[in-house]
């Protein structure tokens, strides 16, 4: 199943719409967001959080992480 | 002997009578006249300071129109438009597109009050207000028409509100809420008290001062002339608000003020903030947007609230924080998605960056690095490297990109209603939505429409859907223009 999510990169200025299959991993989702952002060259470690601020395991799939249509996730570097 | 003005004025203005054939509630239904529904007795002391007669109105307006038309006639002969700063021209184009037909919508708002306002003096004032707003539509349409030979995109003065362009959808959403879909009481508070008393000084008086600096004297004259009308019919709001409060509706009054204050702030940071601090030529910048806001809006509005013993909106601290950042974040959004606009967007040059750093303490630290990145991308990748390609996430209330407050601190949040999850740029936008879910829930943002397949996902098709003919009409970098590839025809299979 394909879902659309709203991704926020901590050093970026705008939230972006990302479309991804629910079996894709959270880590891959973060890379997807970084690629669309203003600093795609910077390949740091990322910390991915949901709207409630819970840190998500990058190995989990989007579905396992509980993200569904219209959800927010935030990616922090470092 | 002719009667003196004050001997007959109230006979003409105060003509409320007792209905014999229908009930007062039928003549003024609550759904259109407003909540709480109060008998005419409660409104009988409604008054405002201008107390303009129709004869005075016609005389004054004729003199004002003569002044504007005189300036137009005089200035059209000296080629003044050719000498205007290119950034200023974009500002005028932005302003005209976003403002002209909203003035026409305001005619309908004033007419609603002219029929359903609860006191005859209110209805009289609103009838004059409707005539004002016709004038406020005609002047920018005329000016926009005059500017067509210099830039064909000035046809957006008339065209903008007939399109699905995203800035316009945001503005339309606000103004529908503020007055087209509001009863007489609510729109008097929202339009006259908050928008016109609180904010229009910024767009019309502050901008007029800058127009003077930019040597666009016709624009200056027109803005200042329009604001004299606004100042008069804005007075409708005060006695309406006073009557609400005197009759136990303080909570409703406070809600209307808070809600519309936030919504107007969103509009003005987008329209006025980005224009003042990025499109006005440096030599014409009298103050920064933040300074104008503090002096012309915040200070004045705080006094107005105190007059009615209303509290500052609950989101005041967030507002104060956003004053420092929000329109700079929005400017980056405009720049990145400039091909979806009908005007060009500026990347600040060295001198402008110095000015921004002086006016905004943290600008250099937070925003300069992003502009540096964009500058490098121009060098290495050309125009294509400086455009945003992923869809920006849009707020389901204000319809603006969720760019607030600043890089490093985003206040986006969501709310699930039924099966649908809504996105908001901030707590105040979500709060407004929560207060009136049935009013807002069925609206779809541009992103929602794309996801639902109502709007196209392909950028070139999206331009067309937004009413933009690419690349002729689509916005570009103010100083660099288009890369040549944008002017080549799109290859067809």
HADDOCK unambig.tbl for C-alpha pairs under 7 A between the chains (distance, minus, plus):
assign (segid A and resid 6 and name CA) (segid B and resid 393 and name CA) 6.23 0.50 0.50
assign (segid A and resid 10 and name CA) (segid B and resid 407 and name CA) 6.60 0.50 0.50
assign (segid A and resid 10 and name CA) (segid B and resid 408 and name CA) 4.91 0.50 0.50
assign (segid A and resid 11 and name CA) (segid B and resid 407 and name CA) 5.42 0.50 0.50
assign (segid A and resid 11 and name CA) (segid B and resid 408 and name CA) 5.37 0.50 0.50
assign (segid A and resid 12 and name CA) (segid B and resid 407 and name CA) 5.28 0.50 0.50
assign (segid A and resid 13 and name CA) (segid B and resid 329 and name CA) 6.31 0.50 0.50
assign (segid A and resid 13 and name CA) (segid B and resid 403 and name CA) 5.52 0.50 0.50
assign (segid A and resid 13 and name CA) (segid B and resid 406 and name CA) 6.21 0.50 0.50
assign (segid A and resid 13 and name CA) (segid B and resid 407 and name CA) 4.50 0.50 0.50
assign (segid A and resid 14 and name CA) (segid B and resid 333 and name CA) 6.99 0.50 0.50
assign (segid A and resid 14 and name CA) (segid B and resid 392 and name CA) 6.66 0.50 0.50
assign (segid A and resid 14 and name CA) (segid B and resid 401 and name CA) 6.98 0.50 0.50
assign (segid A and resid 14 and name CA) (segid B and resid 402 and name CA) 6.05 0.50 0.50
assign (segid A and resid 14 and name CA) (segid B and resid 403 and name CA) 4.54 0.50 0.50
assign (segid A and resid 15 and name CA) (segid B and resid 392 and name CA) 5.80 0.50 0.50
assign (segid A and resid 15 and name CA) (segid B and resid 393 and name CA) 5.13 0.50 0.50
assign (segid A and resid 15 and name CA) (segid B and resid 402 and name CA) 5.78 0.50 0.50
assign (segid A and resid 15 and name CA) (segid B and resid 403 and name CA) 6.53 0.50 0.50
assign (segid A and resid 16 and name CA) (segid B and resid 390 and name CA) 6.08 0.50 0.50
assign (segid A and resid 16 and name CA) (segid B and resid 391 and name CA) 5.73 0.50 0.50
assign (segid A and resid 16 and name CA) (segid B and resid 392 and name CA) 4.54 0.50 0.50
assign (segid A and resid 16 and name CA) (segid B and resid 393 and name CA) 5.01 0.50 0.50
assign (segid A and resid 17 and name CA) (segid B and resid 390 and name CA) 6.44 0.50 0.50
assign (segid A and resid 17 and name CA) (segid B and resid 391 and name CA) 5.28 0.50 0.50
assign (segid A and resid 17 and name CA) (segid B and resid 392 and name CA) 5.90 0.50 0.50
assign (segid A and resid 17 and name CA) (segid B and resid 393 and name CA) 5.43 0.50 0.50
assign (segid A and resid 36 and name CA) (segid B and resid 390 and name CA) 6.41 0.50 0.50
assign (segid A and resid 70 and name CA) (segid B and resid 421 and name CA) 5.47 0.50 0.50
assign (segid A and resid 70 and name CA) (segid B and resid 422 and name CA) 6.80 0.50 0.50
